[in-house]
Amino acid sequence: MQQKTQCFFEAEIYQTGINGCIDVPTEITEKMVTEKGRIKIKGKINGFAFQTTLMPVKNANH
C-alpha cells in the first residue's frame, strides 16, 4: 500500500484547450511516487473538496 502524503501550495488556474490546469511545484512532484502517467489526487479549492488526476506535461513534471 502506498503511503499518503499531504502537500500544500497555491497556484493560479489557467485554461489550456477545454481543460483547467495548474502547475504543481517541482518540490511537490518530487515527493510523489515516481510512476509514469496519471497520479490520483484529492484537494480543496477555496474550501471545496475535489478529486482528479495529475497528468504529466510533455518534457516536464505533472
N, C-alpha and C positions, 0 to 999 in steps of 0.2 A: 504494500500500500504506500502511495506517495504521501509525503509529509506536506501539509498545507502551510503556506507562508502568507503572511499579511504584509502588504506594501501600501504605502500612501504617497500620493503625488497629485499635483494639479496640472491640468492641461486644457488647452482650448480645443473644442470640437470643430472640425472643418469638414467640408464635403469634397469627395472625390467620386465623380460619376453620380450614382444614386445612393452611395454609402456615406454614412457619417463616420469620421475617423478621428483618432488621436494618435500622437506619437508617444509611445511608452519610453521613459528614460532608460538609457543603456544600463545604468546601475541596477535597475529593477529587472530588466530582461536577463541580465547575467545571473540573477538569483533563481530564475525559473529553471525547471527541469529542461535539460538540453535534449530536445527532441525536434524532429523535423515536422513541419506542418502546424496545425492549429493547436492552441492551448486554451482549455476551458477556463473561464474566469467568472467571478461574481464581483459586483461592485455597487457603488452608490454614486449617483449624480444629484447634487443638491438634496440629499436625503432620500432619494427614490432608488430602491433596490433594482438591480437588473442582472441578467446572466447573458453571456455572449462568448464568443471565441476570439482569441487574438490570431491574426493571420500574418505570417511573415511578409515583409515587403522585399521585393527583388533586390538583392545585394545589400540588405540592411537587416536590422532587428525586427522584432514584432512591433 
